[in-house]
Amino acid sequence: MCLLTRAVAPTIVMVTLLVLVAGACAAPESDGATVPTATLAPTTTIVGFDEVRDRFVADAGADGVLEDLAVADLGCVAQALLEASGPEVVLSISTQGPKPHQAEMTVEALVACGVVVDVFRTGLAYSMANDPGAPTVDPDCVLEGVTADHLAPILVTQFSRPGGVTVDGSAMNALLVDTPLMANLIRCSLEGAGLLTPFCDGYLDVVDDVLRLVMGQGGLEGDSEDPVAYASLFDVTEGVFAWLATNVPDDLRGAAVLVHDAVIVTSEAFADAVAGMEGDGPEARDTALLAAISRIGAGLENMNAVDLPAATNRLRVHVADQCGQESTIVFDLFGGFGAGFTHEG
């Protein structure tokens, strides 16, 4: 059995955005060729903090992700870096960006000066303006509800990789799981294209918890058979289908109610199977999984769910039409549970 735990399109786009932000600010990776470097004045020529600060403000503020910061904020970052290192390091960062081993120190300085979100916003705008392959979304929209606490670990991880090379897969999921970035990206892409309907706006609010939980369940990738993880996922997913049952157009109301009833059967089957587990070992989990699958089959048969596959498909098509194919991840959760939801006949 395979649980589909992917939010493929938004994850790929978010990875693209993150690597572009990192690349706009990180030090270049050496590939054996000569990498141009700034000529730094010897330490003995540096009079003190004022000169370092002025040079940092002039260099770091001239271009790149720090260019939109106020002079006072640039000076704050320079001082925080100077306290953590030395003049040569500060001036190197101002012209070349942080090297991988300077990532944590650099982000700590941005956090201390309260400019992490501002820097990330500028990085998104800069990257989208200068890379023809980057998605076009409003940075302010993507960062709605996002805090420095959300972004700091992402920046540290990205800056720690030479040349801004991005992370992906479960490592990226771990970085995004506690942020609203994924749901924001779907919403903002639709809004930017003038396609964000009231239905989709409300749907993305309720599906956000599912996106985060799917990303957080890194152990579910591949051929996972974890009834505990399934139980938590279907518990959250039930709320999404409850919302759909009351918010779809009238001609889809019956289909949505039928699917919601089936999701309740599935959610309760996993919850009861997990509650009855004796121990937490592989054998206990296998037993619980088989018990849940058996109960799901019986439950769907008892509710005469012959129309369930067609109803599920109609509902999925409506969500995809309104909110994009990537927003239908909740329907992928049913792929491993036989013909009940996904196959007609």
ChimeraX attribute file (.defattr): number of C-alpha atoms within 10 A of each C-alpha:
attribute: neighborCount
match mode: 1-to-1
recipient: residues
	/A:1	11
	/A:2	15
	/A:3	20
	/A:4	20
	/A:5	21
	/A:6	20
	/A:7	21
	/A:8	14
	/A:9	15
	/A:10	19
	/A:11	21
	/A:12	14
	/A:13	15
	/A:14	21
	/A:15	18
	/A:16	17
	/A:17	20
	/A:18	24
	/A:19	23
	/A:20	25
	/A:21	28
	/A:22	29
	/A:23	23
	/A:24	22
	/A:25	29
	/A:26	27
	/A:27	24
	/A:28	19
	/A:29	15
	/A:30	10
	/A:31	7
	/A:32	6
	/A:33	7
	/A:34	7
	/A:35	10
	/A:36	8
	/A:37	9
	/A:38	11
	/A:39	9
	/A:40	13
	/A:41	11
	/A:42	9
	/A:43	11
	/A:44	7
	/A:45	9
	/A:46	13
	/A:47	9
	/A:48	11
	/A:49	14
	/A:50	13
	/A:51	13
	/A:52	21
	/A:53	22
	/A:54	14
	/A:55	18
	/A:56	25
	/A:57	25
	/A:58	16
	/A:59	19
	/A:60	24
	/A:61	19
	/A:62	14
	/A:63	15
	/A:64	20
	/A:65	24
	/A:66	24
	/A:67	18
	/A:68	17
	/A:69	17
	/A:70	13
	/A:71	16
	/A:72	11
	/A:73	17
	/A:74	25
	/A:75	21
	/A:76	20
	/A:77	27
	/A:78	30
	/A:79	22
	/A:80	20
	/A:81	23
	/A:82	19
	/A:83	12
	/A:84	14
	/A:85	13
	/A:86	13
	/A:87	24
	/A:88	16
	/A:89	16
	/A:90	25
	/A:91	25
	/A:92	20
	/A:93	22
	/A:94	24
	/A:95	23
	/A:96	17
	/A:97	25
	/A:98	25
	/A:99	22
	/A:100	21
	/A:101	13
	/A:102	19
	/A:103	20
	/A:104	18
	/A:105	16
	/A:106	25
	/A:107	24
	/A:108	18
	/A:109	21
	/A:110	24
	/A:111	18
	/A:112	13
	/A:113	18
	/A:114	15
	/A:115	21
	/A:116	21
	/A:117	20
	/A:118	17
	/A:119	19
	/A:120	23
	/A:121	21
	/A:122	21
	/A:123	25
	/A:124	27
	/A:125	19
	/A:126	18
	/A:127	26
	/A:128	20
	/A:129	13
	/A:130	10
	/A:131	11
	/A:132	9
	/A:133	10
	/A:134	16
	/A:135	17
	/A:136	17
	/A:137	20
	/A:138	17
	/A:139	18
	/A:140	16
	/A:141	18
	/A:142	22
	/A:143	21
	/A:144	12
	/A:145	12
	/A:146	17
	/A:147	13
	/A:148	17
	/A:149	13
	/A:150	19
	/A:151	20
	/A:152	20
	/A:153	15
	/A:154	20
	/A:155	24
	/A:156	20
	/A:157	20
	/A:158	25
	/A:159	30
	/A:160	22
	/A:161	21
	/A:162	19
	/A:163	22
	/A:164	25
	/A:165	19
	/A:166	22
	/A:167	17
	/A:168	15
	/A:169	15
	/A:170	15
	/A:171	13
	/A:172	19
	/A:173	24
	/A:174	17
	/A:175	20
	/A:176	22
	/A:177	19
	/A:178	17
	/A:179	19
	/A:180	21
	/A:181	24
	/A:182	25
	/A:183	21
	/A:184	21
	/A:185	22
	/A:186	23
	/A:187	25
	/A:188	24
	/A:189	21
	/A:190	19
	/A:191	16
	/A:192	13
	/A:193	10
	/A:194	9
	/A:195	15
	/A:196	17
	/A:197	14
	/A:198	9
	/A:199	15
	/A:200	21
	/A:201	17
	/A:202	13
	/A:203	21
	/A:204	20
	/A:205	14
	/A:206	20
	/A:207	21
	/A:208	19
	/A:209	20
	/A:210	23
	/A:211	25
	/A:212	21
	/A:213	19
	/A:214	27
	/A:215	27
	/A:216	18
	/A:217	18
	/A:218	15
	/A:219	15
	/A:220	19
	/A:221	17
	/A:222	12
	/A:223	12
	/A:224	14
	/A:225	21
	/A:226	17
	/A:227	25
	/A:228	18
	/A:229	18
	/A:230	23
	/A:231	22
	/A:232	17
	/A:233	21
	/A:234	24
	/A:235	19
	/A:236	17
	/A:237	24
	/A:238	23
	/A:239	18
	/A:240	22
	/A:241	26
	/A:242	18
	/A:243	17
	/A:244	24
	/A:245	22
	/A:246	13
	/A:247	15
	/A:248	18
	/A:249	13
	/A:250	11
	/A:251	8
	/A:252	17
	/A:253	17
	/A:254	14
	/A:255	23
	/A:256	27
	/A:257	19
	/A:258	19
	/A:259	27
	/A:260	22
	/A:261	21
	/A:262	23
	/A:263	24
	/A:264	20
	/A:265	22
	/A:266	25
	/A:267	23
	/A:268	19
	/A:269	25
	/A:270	28
	/A:271	20
	/A:272	15
	/A:273	22
	/A:274	25
	/A:275	12
	/A:276	13
	/A:277	18
	/A:278	12
	/A:279	10
	/A:280	10
	/A:281	9
	/A:282	11
	/A:283	12
	/A:284	15
	/A:285	20
	/A:286	15
	/A:287	16
	/A:288	26
	/A:289	22
	/A:290	15
	/A:291	18
	/A:292	26
	/A:293	19
	/A:294	12
	/A:295	19
	/A:296	24
	/A:297	17
	/A:298	13
	/A:299	18
	/A:300	19
	/A:301	12
	/A:302	9
	/A:303	13
	/A:304	10
	/A:305	18
	/A:306	16
	/A:307	15
	/A:308	24
	/A:309	19
	/A:310	18
	/A:311	23
	/A:312	23
	/A:313	18
	/A:314	15
	/A:315	23
	/A:316	20
	/A:317	15
	/A:318	17
	/A:319	20
	/A:320	16
	/A:321	13
	/A:322	19
	/A:323	23
	/A:324	18
	/A:325	16
	/A:326	16
	/A:327	26
	/A:328	19
	/A:329	20
	/A:330	24
	/A:331	17
	/A:332	15
	/A:333	19
	/A:334	20
	/A:335	16
	/A:336	16
	/A:337	17
	/A:338	13
	/A:339	15
	/A:340	21
	/A:341	24
	/A:342	18
	/A:343	14
	/A:344	13
	/A:345	8
